[in-house]
Amino acid sequence: MRSIILGGLLATALMAAGCGGPMEEEEAAELATQEAPLPDCSNVPNADLRRYYNDAAHSQLIGEFGCYCGGLYNWGGRSVYSEYILEC
């Protein structure tokens, strides 16, 4: 009888302690502190665009990022093989 009571007390104590203590809530991420906001291209008269390719020969376009003639281009992947466009 005594071992059953001690076993129950031990189990209750372990459940109360939990695994690592109480959990703390994480704060919501601030959108203003994100890496970099998307640029506003509406007032960019020329281009500021980077095109990314799959190889050094620029065989296949795999993505673009930047402003091009007032519009934002943000699609695909990025690589070390790129081309910078400055004019529309």
C-alpha positions as CSV (number, residue, x, y, z in Angstrom):
1,M,0.0,0.0,0.0
2,R,2.8,2.3,1.0
3,S,4.6,1.8,-2.4
4,I,1.4,2.6,-4.3
5,I,1.0,5.9,-2.5
6,L,4.7,6.8,-2.9
7,G,4.5,5.9,-6.6
8,G,1.4,8.1,-7.1
9,L,3.1,11.0,-5.3
10,L,6.2,10.6,-7.5
11,A,4.1,10.5,-10.7
12,T,2.2,13.6,-9.6
13,A,5.4,15.5,-8.9
14,L,6.8,14.5,-12.3
15,M,3.7,15.7,-14.1
16,A,3.8,19.0,-12.3
17,A,7.4,19.6,-13.2
18,G,6.8,18.8,-16.9
19,C,9.6,18.6,-19.4
20,G,11.7,21.7,-19.0
21,G,9.3,23.9,-17.1
22,P,6.6,26.2,-18.3
23,M,6.5,27.3,-21.9
24,E,6.9,31.0,-22.7
25,E,5.0,32.6,-25.6
26,E,7.2,34.0,-28.4
27,E,6.5,37.6,-29.4
28,A,5.0,38.1,-32.8
29,A,7.5,39.1,-35.5
30,E,7.5,42.7,-36.5
31,L,7.1,43.1,-40.3
32,A,9.1,46.3,-40.1
33,T,12.1,44.4,-38.9
34,Q,12.1,41.9,-41.7
35,E,15.3,41.6,-43.9
36,A,14.3,44.0,-46.6
37,P,11.0,45.4,-47.8
38,L,10.1,45.1,-51.4
39,P,11.1,48.3,-53.3
40,D,8.6,50.8,-54.6
41,C,9.1,50.9,-58.3
42,S,6.4,53.3,-59.2
43,N,8.8,56.3,-59.2
44,V,11.8,54.5,-60.8
45,P,12.0,55.9,-64.4
46,N,14.8,53.5,-65.5
47,A,15.7,49.9,-64.6
48,D,17.4,48.5,-61.5
49,L,16.9,44.9,-62.3
50,R,19.1,41.8,-61.8
51,R,18.5,38.7,-63.9
52,Y,19.7,35.3,-62.7
53,Y,20.8,32.5,-65.0
54,N,21.6,28.8,-64.5
55,D,25.2,28.9,-65.8
56,A,28.0,31.2,-66.8
57,A,26.9,31.1,-70.5
58,H,23.4,32.5,-69.4
59,S,21.7,29.6,-71.1
60,Q,18.5,29.8,-69.1
61,L,16.9,32.6,-67.2
62,I,15.9,31.3,-63.7
63,G,14.7,34.4,-61.9
64,E,14.6,38.2,-61.8
65,F,14.6,40.7,-58.9
66,G,14.3,44.5,-59.1
67,C,12.6,47.4,-60.8
68,Y,12.1,47.5,-64.5
69,C,10.4,50.6,-66.1
70,G,8.1,51.2,-63.1
71,G,7.2,47.6,-62.3
72,L,8.6,45.2,-59.7
73,Y,10.0,41.9,-60.9
74,N,10.4,39.3,-58.2
75,W,10.2,35.7,-59.3
76,G,12.2,32.5,-59.6
77,G,15.6,31.6,-58.0
78,R,18.9,33.3,-57.6
79,S,22.4,32.3,-58.5
80,V,25.9,33.6,-58.9
81,Y,25.4,34.0,-62.6
82,S,23.6,37.3,-63.0
83,E,23.2,40.3,-65.3
84,Y,22.5,43.8,-64.1
85,I,20.0,45.8,-66.3
86,L,20.1,49.6,-65.9
87,E,18.0,50.9,-68.8
88,C,14.5,50.2,-70.0
